[in-house]
Amino acid sequence: VALDSDPSTGYAIGFQGRWVTFGGTSCAAPLWAAFTALVNQQRKANGKGVLGFANPIFYNIGQSARYTSDFFDISDGSTNMHYPAVKGYDDATGWGSFNGQQLFNDLIQDSTNIIPGPVNGC
């Protein structure tokens, strides 16, 4: 998944009466960890096991009808200096950035119910 890592457009954090914008993996990694903790908390409340290794679930979602509701595809052709951001999965942005509420709703369910569709150039 992709998250905003640009210090100029990253995450506004308020402390000591002012707002400062931060970016980079120092923000993206804790944001993803916190999201996963919330998913696991709700899964436990639903009587399910923890999420665990999520890659197979993400690939199923990415190849299913749920993709456009769970992820925001980044396909603007920009690069990370090596790979372009293209439609669907790519090596620059993965499946794109996630739609927190929609992805959360899918991940707290029995994730094996997400049926992959045809692979679109992935």
N, C-alpha and C positions, 0 to 999 in steps of 0.2 A: 504494500500500500504506500501511498505517497502522502506526505504531510508538508505543510509550509515550513521551510527551513531558512528562509531569507530573513536576516535580522531587520531588514527595512520594512517587511510586511508581515512578520511573524505573529507573535502573540502579545497582546497588550496585558501587562501585569501591573496591578496597582499596589504600591506599598509606600509607606511614609508620606501619604497625602499626594502622591503623584503617580502618573502612568508612564511606564517605560515599555518599549517594544523589544522583544527578544526573539531569536530564531535559532535554527540549527538543531542538531540532534539532541542537544541539551534540553530542548523543549519537546521535540517530536517523540523521543523515546519515552519520557515520563507520561506524556499524553496518551500514547498507545497502551502503556502499562496500566494506567488508571482506568482506561476504557475496558481493558481485558479483566481487571479486578471487578468492575461493576457487572460485566457479563457473568463471571464466575459466581459472584454473590447471588445474582438472580437465578442462575442455573441451579445452585444449591437449594435456594428457596423453592424451586420447582421440582426438587427431588432428582435432579440430573447431576452427572459428574462434571468436573471442570472441563473447560474448553480444550486444553492440551494443545497439541501441534495443529494449528489452524490452517496450514497451507492447503491440504486437500479440500477443506470446506470452502476456502476462498476460490479455488479453481472451479469447484462445482457451482458456486454462485456466479462466478465470472462467465460460465458457459451456460447459464440458465436464464430464464425470463426475469429473475430477481436482480440481475446485474445492474440495470439502469436505475433501479430504486435503491440499491445498497451502496453503489459506488458512483462517483462523478468521474467519468472517463476524461483523461487529459490527453487530447489528441491535437495539440496546436503545432506540432512539428518542432517544438523547441527541443534542445538536447541537453544532456548533462555532460557535454563535451565529447561524448562517445556514441550515445544511442539517441535516436529521435523518439519523441512522444507521439505515438500513432494510435489509431483507433483500436480499442480492445487492449489486451495485455501487451506491454512492451518492457524492454529492459531499463528504460529511464524512469518510469513511474509505476510499474507493476500494473495493477488493475485500476489505479487512480486513487483519488482521495475518497475516504469513506463518508457515507451519509450516516452519522452516528445513530440516530433513532431507528432507522430502517435496518441497518446491519445488526444493531443490538437486538431488535425484535426477532430477527432470523437466528442469531447465535444463541439465544436463550431457549430456543426450541430444540427438538431432536434434529440436529443438523444433517442427519443422514437422509432426511426427507427432501432435501434440495436436489432435484434431478438435473444433471447437466444436459444441455442441449447440444446441437452441433457446434463443433469448434470453428470459430470465425477467424481463421488465419493465426491462431495462437500456437 
